[in-house]
Amino acid sequence: MNMYHLTVYNHEGNKLYDEGIQADTDNEAKEKGHAFLGEKEATSYPFRLFHVTGRLVEFQSHKGKKAKEKA
């Protein structure tokens, strides 16, 4: 099991949530992260999901655009 971290901001850049997520894979971490965003009704807010090593897994900017995944 790996540790990931999800940080959610409001549109002014203030931190709303800072949650640890345990998952076996990046995809599982994304699924759990999106479920958390849905529960908190925060799907339109900027967020970043990263592995505890600092590797960015997913990012959504304040404009609601997700960073393109590497091929």
C-alpha positions in Angstrom: 0.0 0.0 0.0 1.3 3.4 -1.0 0.6 6.8 0.6 -0.7 9.7 -1.5 -1.9 13.1 -0.5 -4.8 15.2 -1.8 -4.9 19.0 -1.3 -8.0 20.9 -2.3 -8.1 24.7 -2.6 -10.9 27.2 -3.0 -10.8 29.6 -6.0 -8.9 32.2 -4.0 -6.1 29.8 -3.3 -6.9 29.0 0.4 -6.5 25.4 1.5 -9.8 23.6 2.1 -8.8 20.0 2.6 -5.5 18.2 3.1 -6.1 14.4 3.1 -3.9 11.4 3.1 -5.0 8.5 0.8 -3.8 5.0 0.9 -3.8 3.1 -2.4 -2.0 0.4 -4.2 -1.7 2.3 -7.6 -2.0 5.8 -9.0 -5.3 4.9 -10.6 -6.7 3.7 -7.3 -5.5 6.9 -5.6 -7.2 8.9 -8.3 -10.5 7.0 -7.8 -10.4 7.6 -4.1 -9.4 11.2 -4.5 -12.3 11.8 -6.9 -14.7 10.0 -4.5 -13.5 12.4 -1.7 -14.0 15.4 -3.9 -17.6 14.2 -4.7 -18.4 13.6 -1.0 -17.2 17.2 -0.2 -18.9 18.7 -3.2 -15.5 20.0 -4.3 -15.2 18.6 -7.8 -14.9 22.1 -9.3 -12.2 23.3 -7.0 -8.5 23.3 -7.7 -6.6 20.2 -6.3 -3.4 18.3 -6.5 -2.9 14.6 -5.8 0.6 13.5 -5.3 2.6 10.4 -4.1 4.5 11.0 -0.8 7.7 10.9 -2.7 6.6 14.2 -4.3 5.6 12.8 -7.7 2.5 14.6 -9.0 -0.3 12.2 -10.0 -3.1 14.6 -10.9 -3.6 18.3 -10.8 -6.6 20.5 -11.6 -5.9 24.2 -11.9 -8.1 27.1 -10.6 -9.6 27.3 -14.0 -10.9 23.7 -13.8 -8.5 22.3 -16.3 -6.7 19.1 -15.5 -3.1 18.7 -16.3 -2.5 16.4 -19.2 -1.3 13.0 -18.2 2.0 11.8 -19.6 1.7 9.2 -22.3 
